[in-house]
């Protein structure tokens, strides 16, 4: 571990960041031949994809990579040199990469708990940032990321790729023109089986497992608690542990949550939200996961609510295929219901139907393939308006995931009758819940042994981004984590 302190880093990097931020956009100094010199932080599966995508964007030159797992760095660097004839600079400590003045911008595909700090540090070091979804691990962090981007005049793009989808943009404009009436509700879906089983099982151990020799565990944990590893795998399944991940509603969910907000006209945070769900089908397999693998979240937007559904279990026990909504083919995507028709929105768009199921209008496109290029365009122009997924957009969409999870974590187990009483006359939530019950029955889930958790209705002050009301004090404890020195997101960026 470097002896370089966080204070030393910030003192050094703020000077660099300030110098770049005050320069006029046209005078921004880029690399040789006007290249944008790129560093990538986190080069596991998603970061490896960044290497391949960004290195093919004209005018982008990949110069450095970083990962707390030395094996990831060495393997990716060797493969890149073999394929491209370019020897990359390699790091295990992102602070050293960020201090490299030959780097203009970074992308980051670190675990969720690192997203905010790497973004803030990079902005302070005068570098633009492409950060993977979810924008942040907690709501407070997301706002600090926005503040850092604005203070240091940085371009910060979130990896919600479908914001660059031509099909969705055209479809939502068409719907807002009134062709099928006003929106009644929007649903987002993540019906997605997760490895190693079909429900994202995290295989536990009978005691702490040794950290892989290639991993600097202090750097890997960073802002999170450095707890003993109580699972068989370090990588990827961190998604299903609260210390580092946000469950599938905070993993795949930010993509579809973002599309749902877009369909509704990009509203801010809702005033009320609650969750129903649990972690099912794992009681007999030694599962060490913590997050819900089956969940419904309700966001009380007016006049049209947003409902989100997560299913990690298959169609029925013993099979691997997943459910889809109303046999429309939407298992990972969104469904926009209007007065006179509906739009099942998949990755590449789709058809709009009337309420009798007749095709009305088709919208198609590349499904967000140009998202990475869009970031580079904005880096060059220095115009936030050129971005399709500015950090504030990503922050608000991620915040919905965090609101749902906060309700879930504050919830209590309840009977089916108690949950139906709590839902009351909320017809859309009742529809989702009844379908959830059918789904759990098909997977032979015994609700007496694995009861459903009913989360409280949380009330949010959208302007202050803080909870208020009956559960406000408890819910606000989930807005911000307790950071581990020196990996602290600062109060004042």
C-alpha positions in Angstrom: 0.0 0.0 0.0 1.3 3.4 -0.9 2.2 5.7 2.0 0.8 8.5 0.1 -2.0 9.9 2.2 -5.4 11.1 0.9 -4.6 14.6 2.0 -1.4 14.5 -0.1 -3.3 13.2 -3.0 -6.1 15.9 -2.8 -3.6 18.7 -2.3 -1.7 17.6 -5.4 -4.7 16.7 -7.6 -6.7 19.8 -6.8 -4.0 21.9 -8.1 -4.0 19.9 -11.3 -7.8 19.9 -11.5 -8.1 23.6 -10.9 -5.6 24.4 -13.7 -7.5 22.4 -16.2 -11.0 23.4 -15.1 -10.4 27.2 -15.5 -8.9 26.8 -19.0 -11.2 27.8 -21.8 -12.6 24.7 -23.5 -10.9 25.4 -26.8 -7.5 25.5 -25.1 -7.7 22.1 -23.4 -4.4 20.3 -23.9 -4.8 16.8 -25.3 -2.2 14.2 -26.1 -0.1 13.8 -29.2 -2.0 14.2 -32.4 -5.0 15.6 -30.4 -5.6 12.1 -29.0 -7.6 11.7 -25.9 -5.4 9.6 -23.6 -7.4 7.1 -21.6 -6.9 5.2 -18.4 -9.2 2.4 -17.3 -9.8 1.6 -13.6 -11.1 -1.9 -13.0 -10.4 -4.4 -15.8 -12.4 -7.4 -14.9 -15.1 -8.5 -17.3 -16.8 -5.1 -17.7 -13.5 -3.2 -17.7 -12.1 -5.6 -20.3 -15.0 -4.6 -22.4 -14.1 -0.9 -22.0 -10.6 -1.7 -23.2 -11.9 -3.2 -26.4 -14.6 -0.6 -27.1 -12.8 2.6 -26.2 -9.6 1.7 -27.9 -11.5 1.4 -31.2 -13.0 4.9 -30.9 -11.1 7.2 -33.4 -8.8 9.6 -31.6 -8.7 7.7 -28.3 -5.4 6.2 -27.1 -5.5 3.7 -24.3 -2.4 4.3 -22.2 -2.9 2.8 -18.8 -5.0 0.3 -16.8 -5.5 -0.4 -13.1 -7.0 -3.1 -10.9 -6.5 -4.2 -7.3 -6.2 -7.7 -8.7 -2.7 -8.0 -10.2 -3.8 -11.0 -12.3 -6.4 -8.9 -14.0 -3.9 -6.2 -14.8 -1.2 -8.5 -16.1 -3.6 -10.6 -18.2 -5.3 -7.6 -19.8 -2.0 -5.8 -20.5 -0.5 -8.8 -22.1 -3.5 -9.4 -24.3 -3.7 -5.8 -25.3 0.0 -5.7 -26.3 -0.4 -8.9 -28.2 -3.4 -7.7 -30.2 -2.4 -4.1 -30.6 1.4 -3.9 -30.3 1.0 -1.3 -27.5 2.5 -1.7 -24.1 0.2 -0.2 -21.4 1.2 1.4 -18.1 -0.1 -0.7 -15.3 -1.2 0.1 -11.8 -2.9 -1.6 -8.8 -3.4 1.7 -6.9 -5.8 4.0 -8.8 -4.4 7.1 -7.0 -1.1 6.6 -8.9 -2.9 6.3 -12.2 -4.9 9.5 -11.4 -1.7 11.4 -10.7 -0.4 10.5 -14.2 -0.6 13.8 -16.2 -0.4 11.9 -19.5 -4.0 10.8 -18.9 -6.9 13.0 -20.0 -9.9 10.8 -19.0 -10.7 7.6 -17.3 -13.3 4.9 -17.4 -14.2 2.9 -14.4 -15.8 -0.5 -14.0 -14.9 -1.1 -10.4 -17.4 -2.6 -7.9 -20.2 -0.3 -6.9 -18.6 0.7 -3.6 -15.8 2.5 -5.4 -17.8 4.4 -8.0 -18.2 7.7 -6.1 -14.7 8.0 -4.8 -12.9 7.2 -8.1 -15.2 9.8 -9.8 -14.5 12.5 -7.2 -10.8 11.9 -7.1 -10.6 11.9 -10.9 -12.5 15.2 -11.2 -10.2 16.7 -8.6 -7.3 15.5 -10.7 -8.7 17.2 -13.8 -9.8 14.1 -15.6 -13.1 13.4 -17.3 -14.9 10.2 -16.3 -17.0 7.4 -17.7 -18.4 5.6 -14.7 -20.3 2.3 -14.9 -23.8 2.0 -13.5 -25.1 2.3 -10.8 -23.6 5.8 -10.5 -23.1 5.3 -6.8 -23.5 2.9 -3.9 -25.6 5.4 -1.8 -27.8 8.4 -2.6 -25.5 10.9 -0.8 -22.5 9.8 -2.9 -24.3 10.4 -6.1 -24.9 14.0 -5.2 -21.2 14.5 -4.3 -20.3 13.1 -7.8 -22.6 15.7 -9.4 -21.0 18.5 -7.2 -17.5 17.3 -8.2 -18.3 17.3 -11.9 -19.7 20.8 -11.7 -17.0 22.3 -9.5 -14.1 21.0 -11.6 -15.9 21.4 -15.0 -15.5 17.7 -15.8 -17.5 15.6 -18.2 -18.9 12.7 -16.2 -20.9 10.1 -18.1 -22.8 7.1 -16.6 -22.8 3.8 -18.3 -26.5 3.6 -18.8 -26.0 2.8 -22.5 -29.6 2.9 -23.6 -29.7 6.6 -23.0 -28.0 6.7 -26.4 -30.7 4.5 -28.0 -32.2 6.3 -31.0 -35.3 4.0 -30.8 -36.2 5.0 -27.3 -35.7 8.7 -27.9 -38.0 8.6 -31.0 -40.6 6.4 -29.3 -40.9 8.6 -26.2 -41.1 11.8 -28.3 -43.9 10.1 -30.3 -45.8 9.0 -27.2 -45.5 12.5 -25.7 -47.1 13.9 -28.9 -50.3 12.1 -27.7 -50.6 9.3 -30.4 -51.8 6.8 -27.8 -53.0 9.0 -25.0 -51.5 9.8 -21.7 -49.1 7.4 -19.9 -51.0 5.5 -17.2 -48.0 3.7 -15.7 -44.5 2.4 -16.6 -43.0 -0.9 -15.5 -39.3 -1.9 -15.5 -38.2 -5.5 -15.4 -35.2 -7.5 -14.5 -36.2 -11.1 -15.0 -32.6 -12.4 -15.2 -31.1 -15.6 -14.0 -27.7 -15.1 -12.3 -24.8 -17.5 -12.0 -23.6 -19.8 -10.7 -27.2 -20.9 -10.3 -30.3 -19.4 -11.8 -30.8 -17.1 -8.7 -27.5 -15.6 -8.0 -26.4 -17.9 -5.3 -23.4 -16.7 -3.3 -21.7 -19.9 -2.1 -20.6 -19.4 1.5 -17.8 -20.9 3.5 -17.5 -22.4 7.0 -15.1 -19.7 7.9 -13.0 -16.9 6.4 -11.4 -17.7 3.1 -7.9 -16.6 2.2 -7.8 -13.6 -0.1 -6.4 -14.5 -3.5 -2.7 -13.8 -3.5 -3.0 -11.6 -6.6 -5.4 -9.2 -4.8 -4.5 -6.2 -2.7 -7.6 -6.6 -0.4 -7.1 -3.2 1.3 -7.3 -1.5 -2.1 -10.1 -3.8 -3.3 -12.3 -2.9 -0.3 -11.4 0.8 -0.4 -14.3 2.8 1.0 -16.2 -0.4 2.2 -15.6 -2.3 5.4 -12.6 -4.6 5.1 -14.4 -7.7 6.4 -13.2 -11.3 6.2 -14.2 -13.0 3.0 -17.0 -15.3 3.9 -17.8 -16.5 0.4 -16.1 -18.8 -2.2 -15.7 -16.1 -4.8 -14.4 -12.6 -4.4 -15.3 -11.2 -7.8 -18.8 -10.5 -9.3 -20.9 -12.0 -6.5 -20.1 -8.9 -4.5 -23.2 -7.6 -6.2 -25.4 -9.6 -3.8 -23.6 -8.4 -0.6 -24.7 -5.0 0.9 -21.2 -3.9 1.8 -20.2 -3.7 -1.9 -23.3 -4.2 -4.0 -26.9 -3.3 -4.4 -28.6 -6.4 -5.6 -30.0 -6.9 -9.1 -32.3 -3.9 -8.7 -29.0 -1.9 -8.4 -27.1 -3.9 -11.0 -29.3 -4.5 -14.1 -32.0 -2.3 -12.6 -30.3 1.1 -13.2 -30.6 0.5 -17.0 -34.3 -0.1 -17.0 -35.0 2.3 -14.2 -33.3 5.0 -16.3 -35.4 4.2 -19.3 -38.6 4.3 -17.2 -37.7 7.7 -15.8 -37.0 8.8 -19.4 -40.4 7.6 -20.5 -42.0 9.7 -17.7 -40.2 12.8 -18.8 -37.1 12.6 -16.5 -38.7 13.5 -13.2 -36.6 13.9 -10.1 -37.0 11.7 -7.0 -40.5 10.5 -6.1 -42.1 11.6 -2.8 -43.0 8.0 -1.8 -41.6 4.6 -2.5 -41.8 1.1 -1.0 -40.6 -2.5 -1.6 -42.0 -6.0 -1.3 -39.6 -9.0 -1.8 -37.0 -11.3 -0.5 -34.3 -13.8 -1.2 -36.0 -17.0 -2.1 -35.0 -20.5 -3.2 -31.7 -20.4 -1.4 -32.4 -21.9 2.0 -30.9 -25.3 1.3 -27.8 -24.4 -0.6 -25.5 -22.6 1.9 -26.2 -19.2 0.3 -24.2 -16.2 1.7 -26.0 -13.6 -0.3 -27.9 -10.8 1.3 -29.8 -8.8 -1.3 -33.3 -9.6 -2.7 -33.5 -11.9 -5.7 -37.3 -11.3 -6.1 -38.6 -7.8 -5.5 -41.3 -5.3 -6.5 -40.7 -1.6 -5.9 -43.3 1.1 -6.3 -42.4 4.8 -7.0 -45.3 7.2 -6.5 -44.8 9.5 -9.4 -47.8 11.6 -10.4 -49.8 11.2 -12.5 -48.2 7.9 -13.7 -46.4 5.6 -11.2 -43.3 3.6 -11.9 -43.2 -0.1 -10.8 -40.1 -2.2 -10.9 -39.9 -6.0 -10.8 -36.9 -8.2 -10.2 -37.0 -12.0 -10.6 -33.8 -14.1 -10.2 -35.7 -17.5 -10.2 -36.7 -19.2 -13.4 -40.2 -19.7 -14.9 -40.6 -22.7 -12.6 -38.4 -25.0 -10.5 -36.1 -27.2 -12.5 -35.9 -25.1 -15.7 -33.5 -22.3 -16.7 -35.7 -20.1 -18.9 -37.1 -16.9 -17.4 -40.5 -15.3 -17.2 -41.5 -12.4 -19.4 -44.3 -9.8 -18.9 -47.7 -10.7 -20.3 -46.0 -12.9 -22.9 -44.8 -9.7 -24.7 -41.2 -10.9 -24.7 -40.1 -8.3 -22.1 -38.0 -9.9 -19.5 -35.2 -7.3 -19.2 -36.6 -4.0 -20.3 -39.6 -1.7 -19.8 -43.3 -1.5 -20.6 -45.1 1.8 -21.1 -48.8 1.6 -20.7 -50.8 4.5 -22.2 -54.6 5.1 -22.4 -54.8 3.9 -26.0 -51.9 1.4 -26.3 -48.6 0.2 -24.9 -44.9 0.1 -25.8 -42.9 -3.0 -24.7 -39.4 -1.4 -24.8 -36.5 -3.9 -25.4 -32.9 -3.1 -25.9 -33.3 -2.0 -29.6 -36.8 -0.5 -29.2 -39.8 -2.4 -30.6 -43.4 -2.0 -31.7 -46.1 0.2 -30.2 -49.4 -1.7 -29.9 -53.0 -0.6 -29.4 -54.9 -2.1 -26.5 -56.1 -4.9 -28.7 -52.6 -6.0 -29.6 -52.5 -4.5 -33.1 -49.2 -3.1 -34.2 -49.2 0.7 -34.7 -45.7 2.0 -35.0 -42.2 0.5 -34.9 -39.1 2.1 -33.4 -35.7 0.5 -33.9 -32.1 1.4 -33.5 -28.7 0.3 -32.2 -29.7 -0.1 -28.6 -27.2 2.3 -27.3 -24.1 1.2 -29.1 -22.9 4.8 -29.6 -22.9 5.5 -25.8 -19.1 5.3 -25.4 -18.5 7.5 -28.5 -21.0 10.0 -27.1 -18.8 10.4 -24.0 -15.7 11.0 -26.2 -17.7 13.6 -28.2 -18.5 15.5 -25.0 -15.0 15.3 -23.8 -13.9 17.0 -27.0 -16.6 19.6 -27.1 -16.6 20.4 -23.3 -20.4 20.7 -23.7 -22.5 18.9 -21.1 -25.4 19.3 -23.5 -23.7 16.8 -25.8 -23.9 14.1 -23.2 -26.7 11.5 -23.3 -26.1 10.3 -19.7 -24.7 13.1 -17.5 -23.9 12.2 -13.9 -27.0 13.9 -12.6 -29.2 11.7 -14.8 -27.4 8.6 -13.6 -27.5 9.7 -10.0 -31.3 10.1 -10.0 -31.9 6.8 -11.7 -29.6 5.0 -9.2 -31.3 6.8 -6.3 -34.5 5.0 -7.2 -32.7 1.6 -6.7 -31.4 2.8 -3.4 -34.8 4.0 -2.2 -36.2 0.5 -3.0 -33.4 -1.2 -1.2 -33.7 1.0 1.8 -37.4 0.2 2.2 -36.5 -3.5 1.8 -33.8 -3.3 4.5 -36.1 -1.6 6.9 -38.9 -4.1 6.2 -40.3 -6.9 8.3 -41.5 -10.3 7.2 -45.3 -10.5 6.7 -48.0 -12.9 5.6 -49.6 -12.7 2.2 -52.8 -11.3 3.8 -50.9 -8.6 5.7 -49.1 -7.5 2.5 -52.4 -7.4 0.5 -53.9 -5.2 3.3 -50.9 -2.9 3.1 -51.2 -2.6 -0.7 -54.9 -1.7 -0.4 -56.4 -0.2 -3.5 -53.1 0.2 -5.3 -54.2 -1.8 -8.3 -50.9 -1.9 -10.2 -49.0 -3.0 -7.1 -51.6 -5.6 -6.4 -51.2 -6.9 -10.0 -47.5 -7.2 -9.5 -47.8 -8.9 -6.1 -50.3 -11.5 -7.4 -48.0 -12.3 -10.2 -45.1 -12.6 -7.8 -47.1 -15.1 -5.7 -47.8 -17.2 -8.8 -44.1 -17.0 -9.7 -42.9 -18.1 -6.2 -45.5 -21.0 -6.2 -44.2 -22.2 -9.6 -40.7 -22.3 -8.0 -42.1 -24.3 -5.0 -41.1 -21.6 -2.5 -42.5 -22.3 1.0 -43.4 -18.9 2.3 -43.7 -20.3 5.8 -39.9 -21.0 5.7 -38.9 -18.2 3.4 -41.4 -15.3 4.2 -41.8 -12.2 2.1 -40.4 -8.9 3.5 -42.8 -5.9 3.4 -40.9 -2.6 3.4 -42.4 0.5 4.8 -43.6 3.4 2.6 -40.7 5.9 2.7 -41.3 9.6 2.2 -38.6 11.6 0.4 -37.9 15.3 0.2 -36.8 15.4 -3.5 -35.1 18.8 -3.2 -33.0 17.9 -0.2 -32.7 14.2 -1.2 -33.4 13.2 2.4 -36.2 11.1 3.9 -38.8 12.7 6.1 -41.8 11.4 8.0 -42.3 8.4 10.2 -39.4 6.3 8.9 -37.2 9.3 7.9 -34.7 9.0 10.7 -34.0 5.3 10.1 -34.0 5.6 6.3 -31.5 8.5 6.4 -29.0 6.2 8.0 -28.8 4.4 4.5 -28.1 7.6 2.6 -24.4 7.5 3.3 -21.9 4.8 4.4 -19.3 5.0 7.1 -16.1 5.3 5.1 -12.8 3.7 5.9 -9.8 6.0 6.0 -8.2 7.1 3.7 -10.9 6.1 1.3 -13.4 8.8 2.2 -15.8 10.7 -0.1 -15.3 14.2 1.2 -18.2 16.3 2.5 -16.9 19.2 0.4 -15.6 18.0 -2.9 
